Amino acid sequence: METLILTGSTAAASTSARLAGLVRRRIELRDPGAVVSDLDRSLLRLPGLDADAYTGGSLARDPGVRHLADRLADARAVVLVTPVQHGSYSGALKNLLDHAPRAALRDKPVLVAATGGTLHPGAAACDHLRAVVRSLGGWAVPTQVIAQRSELIAEPPPQLAARIDRAVGELLLGALMLAPATI
């Protein structure tokens, strides 16, 4: 099972990248055979969505958009990690998800996570991401991971590690439950 991680920060070193790394390690610990990969961050720099090209189908032929669609199609589970920006998720992640095909997350479990200065804005960002996950056909797992920047400086505190473990368990279970039946 491949899990694809999309980190919504354009910065190479960010709290979102740190949280994504913690989630990755927990997935690999829980499922040693798991394939966990990051979406190429350069896709966060796609140009603003051209609605006419999207609805007309020409946007789907763009190499970056095609790569995004292919990676999402191949994933059995997805992790979305974002910094909180103005009470929501990042504009870079918004633009990336706007370029995704309409059913890009169909029947995939999705773990949503956010980093910010405090917990409350992170909850709003996760709520907004849950709506996008539903609109793309995915299933956001019940536990969302919200980390304060101060929790990501050194080893994460036990309560953050516990939230990550719970969310990862739900993600892996969801991937098993939503997997196509084999005969």
Contacts in CASP RR format, 6 or more apart in sequence:
PFRMAT RR
TARGET T0000
AUTHOR 0000-0000-0000
METHOD contacts of the structure
MODEL  1
METLILTGSTAAASTSARLAGLVRRRIELRDPGAVVSDLDRSLLRLPGLD
ADAYTGGSLARDPGVRHLADRLADARAVVLVTPVQHGSYSGALKNLLDHA
PRAALRDKPVLVAATGGTLHPGAAACDHLRAVVRSLGGWAVPTQVIAQRS
ELIAEPPPQLAARIDRAVGELLLGALMLAPATI
1 31 0 8 1.000
1 34 0 8 1.000
1 35 0 8 1.000
1 76 0 8 1.000
1 77 0 8 1.000
1 172 0 8 1.000
1 175 0 8 1.000
1 179 0 8 1.000
2 34 0 8 1.000
2 35 0 8 1.000
2 36 0 8 1.000
2 37 0 8 1.000
2 74 0 8 1.000
2 75 0 8 1.000
2 76 0 8 1.000
2 77 0 8 1.000
3 27 0 8 1.000
3 34 0 8 1.000
3 35 0 8 1.000
3 36 0 8 1.000
3 37 0 8 1.000
3 75 0 8 1.000
3 76 0 8 1.000
3 77 0 8 1.000
3 78 0 8 1.000
3 79 0 8 1.000
3 171 0 8 1.000
3 175 0 8 1.000
4 37 0 8 1.000
4 38 0 8 1.000
4 39 0 8 1.000
4 71 0 8 1.000
4 72 0 8 1.000
4 74 0 8 1.000
4 75 0 8 1.000
4 77 0 8 1.000
4 78 0 8 1.000
4 79 0 8 1.000
5 20 0 8 1.000
5 21 0 8 1.000
5 23 0 8 1.000
5 24 0 8 1.000
5 36 0 8 1.000
5 37 0 8 1.000
5 38 0 8 1.000
5 39 0 8 1.000
5 78 0 8 1.000
5 79 0 8 1.000
5 81 0 8 1.000
6 38 0 8 1.000
6 39 0 8 1.000
6 78 0 8 1.000
6 79 0 8 1.000
6 80 0 8 1.000
6 81 0 8 1.000
6 93 0 8 1.000
6 96 0 8 1.000
7 14 0 8 1.000
7 16 0 8 1.000
7 17 0 8 1.000
7 20 0 8 1.000
7 38 0 8 1.000
7 39 0 8 1.000
7 41 0 8 1.000
7 81 0 8 1.000
7 82 0 8 1.000
8 16 0 8 1.000
8 44 0 8 1.000
8 80 0 8 1.000
8 81 0 8 1.000
8 82 0 8 1.000
8 83 0 8 1.000
8 89 0 8 1.000
8 90 0 8 1.000
8 92 0 8 1.000
8 93 0 8 1.000
8 96 0 8 1.000
9 15 0 8 1.000
9 16 0 8 1.000
9 17 0 8 1.000
9 44 0 8 1.000
9 82 0 8 1.000
9 83 0 8 1.000
9 90 0 8 1.000
9 92 0 8 1.000
10 41 0 8 1.000
10 44 0 8 1.000
10 45 0 8 1.000
10 92 0 8 1.000
11 17 0 8 1.000
12 41 0 8 1.000
14 83 0 8 1.000
14 115 0 8 1.000
15 83 0 8 1.000
15 115 0 8 1.000
15 116 0 8 1.000
15 147 0 8 1.000
15 149 0 8 1.000
15 152 0 8 1.000
16 81 0 8 1.000
16 82 0 8 1.000
16 83 0 8 1.000
16 115 0 8 1.000
17 81 0 8 1.000
18 115 0 8 1.000
18 152 0 8 1.000
19 81 0 8 1.000
19 113 0 8 1.000
19 115 0 8 1.000
19 145 0 8 1.000
19 147 0 8 1.000
19 152 0 8 1.000
20 38 0 8 1.000
20 79 0 8 1.000
20 81 0 8 1.000
20 113 0 8 1.000
22 152 0 8 1.000
22 156 0 8 1.000
22 160 0 8 1.000
22 161 0 8 1.000
22 164 0 8 1.000
23 79 0 8 1.000
23 81 0 8 1.000
23 111 0 8 1.000
23 113 0 8 1.000
23 145 0 8 1.000
23 164 0 8 1.000
23 167 0 8 1.000
23 168 0 8 1.000
24 36 0 8 1.000
26 161 0 8 1.000
26 164 0 8 1.000
26 165 0 8 1.000
26 168 0 8 1.000
27 34 0 8 1.000
27 36 0 8 1.000
27 168 0 8 1.000
27 171 0 8 1.000
27 172 0 8 1.000
28 34 0 8 1.000
28 36 0 8 1.000
30 165 0 8 1.000
30 168 0 8 1.000
30 169 0 8 1.000
30 172 0 8 1.000
31 172 0 8 1.000
34 172 0 8 1.000
39 68 0 8 1.000
39 71 0 8 1.000
40 67 0 8 1.000
43 64 0 8 1.000
43 67 0 8 1.000
43 68 0 8 1.000
43 96 0 8 1.000
44 92 0 8 1.000
44 93 0 8 1.000
44 95 0 8 1.000
44 96 0 8 1.000
45 92 0 8 1.000
46 62 0 8 1.000
46 64 0 8 1.000
46 65 0 8 1.000
46 68 0 8 1.000
46 95 0 8 1.000
46 96 0 8 1.000
46 99 0 8 1.000
48 95 0 8 1.000
48 98 0 8 1.000
49 59 0 8 1.000
49 95 0 8 1.000
49 98 0 8 1.000
49 99 0 8 1.000
50 59 0 8 1.000
53 59 0 8 1.000
54 98 0 8 1.000
54 99 0 8 1.000
59 65 0 8 1.000
59 99 0 8 1.000
60 66 0 8 1.000
60 69 0 8 1.000
60 101 0 8 1.000
65 99 0 8 1.000
68 96 0 8 1.000
68 99 0 8 1.000
68 100 0 8 1.000
69 100 0 8 1.000
69 101 0 8 1.000
69 104 0 8 1.000
72 78 0 8 1.000
72 100 0 8 1.000
72 101 0 8 1.000
72 104 0 8 1.000
72 105 0 8 1.000
73 104 0 8 1.000
75 108 0 8 1.000
76 108 0 8 1.000
76 175 0 8 1.000
76 178 0 8 1.000
76 179 0 8 1.000
77 108 0 8 1.000
77 109 0 8 1.000
77 110 0 8 1.000
77 111 0 8 1.000
77 171 0 8 1.000
77 172 0 8 1.000
77 174 0 8 1.000
77 175 0 8 1.000
78 105 0 8 1.000
78 108 0 8 1.000
78 109 0 8 1.000
78 110 0 8 1.000
78 111 0 8 1.000
79 110 0 8 1.000
79 111 0 8 1.000
79 113 0 8 1.000
79 171 0 8 1.000
80 89 0 8 1.000
80 93 0 8 1.000
80 110 0 8 1.000
80 111 0 8 1.000
80 112 0 8 1.000
80 113 0 8 1.000
80 129 0 8 1.000
80 133 0 8 1.000
81 113 0 8 1.000
81 114 0 8 1.000
81 115 0 8 1.000
82 89 0 8 1.000
82 90 0 8 1.000
82 93 0 8 1.000
82 113 0 8 1.000
82 114 0 8 1.000
82 115 0 8 1.000
82 125 0 8 1.000
82 129 0 8 1.000
83 90 0 8 1.000
83 114 0 8 1.000
83 115 0 8 1.000
83 116 0 8 1.000
84 114 0 8 1.000
84 115 0 8 1.000
84 116 0 8 1.000
84 117 0 8 1.000
84 121 0 8 1.000
84 122 0 8 1.000
84 124 0 8 1.000
84 125 0 8 1.000
85 91 0 8 1.000
85 125 0 8 1.000
87 121 0 8 1.000
87 122 0 8 1.000
87 124 0 8 1.000
87 125 0 8 1.000
88 124 0 8 1.000
88 125 0 8 1.000
88 128 0 8 1.000
89 114 0 8 1.000
89 125 0 8 1.000
89 128 0 8 1.000
89 129 0 8 1.000
97 132 0 8 1.000
97 136 0 8 1.000
100 136 0 8 1.000
102 136 0 8 1.000
103 136 0 8 1.000
103 137 0 8 1.000
104 136 0 8 1.000
104 137 0 8 1.000
105 133 0 8 1.000
105 136 0 8 1.000
105 137 0 8 1.000
105 138 0 8 1.000
106 136 0 8 1.000
106 137 0 8 1.000
106 138 0 8 1.000
107 137 0 8 1.000
107 138 0 8 1.000
107 139 0 8 1.000
107 178 0 8 1.000
108 137 0 8 1.000
108 138 0 8 1.000
108 139 0 8 1.000
108 175 0 8 1.000
108 178 0 8 1.000
109 138 0 8 1.000
109 139 0 8 1.000
109 140 0 8 1.000
109 141 0 8 1.000
109 170 0 8 1.000
109 171 0 8 1.000
109 173 0 8 1.000
109 174 0 8 1.000
109 175 0 8 1.000
109 178 0 8 1.000
110 133 0 8 1.000
110 138 0 8 1.000
110 139 0 8 1.000
110 140 0 8 1.000
110 141 0 8 1.000
110 171 0 8 1.000
111 140 0 8 1.000
111 141 0 8 1.000
111 143 0 8 1.000
111 144 0 8 1.000
111 145 0 8 1.000
111 167 0 8 1.000
111 168 0 8 1.000
111 170 0 8 1.000
111 171 0 8 1.000
112 126 0 8 1.000
112 129 0 8 1.000
112 130 0 8 1.000
112 133 0 8 1.000
112 140 0 8 1.000
112 141 0 8 1.000
112 144 0 8 1.000
112 145 0 8 1.000
113 126 0 8 1.000
113 144 0 8 1.000
113 145 0 8 1.000
113 146 0 8 1.000
113 147 0 8 1.000
113 167 0 8 1.000
114 121 0 8 1.000
114 122 0 8 1.000
114 123 0 8 1.000
114 125 0 8 1.000
114 126 0 8 1.000
114 129 0 8 1.000
114 144 0 8 1.000
114 145 0 8 1.000
114 146 0 8 1.000
114 147 0 8 1.000
115 122 0 8 1.000
115 146 0 8 1.000
115 147 0 8 1.000
115 148 0 8 1.000
115 149 0 8 1.000
115 152 0 8 1.000
116 122 0 8 1.000
116 146 0 8 1.000
116 147 0 8 1.000
116 148 0 8 1.000
116 149 0 8 1.000
117 148 0 8 1.000
117 149 0 8 1.000
117 150 0 8 1.000
118 148 0 8 1.000
119 146 0 8 1.000
119 148 0 8 1.000
122 146 0 8 1.000
123 144 0 8 1.000
123 146 0 8 1.000
126 144 0 8 1.000
126 146 0 8 1.000
129 140 0 8 1.000
130 140 0 8 1.000
130 144 0 8 1.000
133 139 0 8 1.000
133 140 0 8 1.000
134 140 0 8 1.000
139 174 0 8 1.000
139 178 0 8 1.000
141 167 0 8 1.000
141 170 0 8 1.000
141 171 0 8 1.000
141 174 0 8 1.000
142 170 0 8 1.000
143 163 0 8 1.000
143 166 0 8 1.000
143 167 0 8 1.000
143 170 0 8 1.000
144 167 0 8 1.000
145 160 0 8 1.000
145 163 0 8 1.000
145 164 0 8 1.000
145 167 0 8 1.000
146 163 0 8 1.000
147 156 0 8 1.000
147 160 0 8 1.000
151 157 0 8 1.000
151 160 0 8 1.000
156 164 0 8 1.000
END
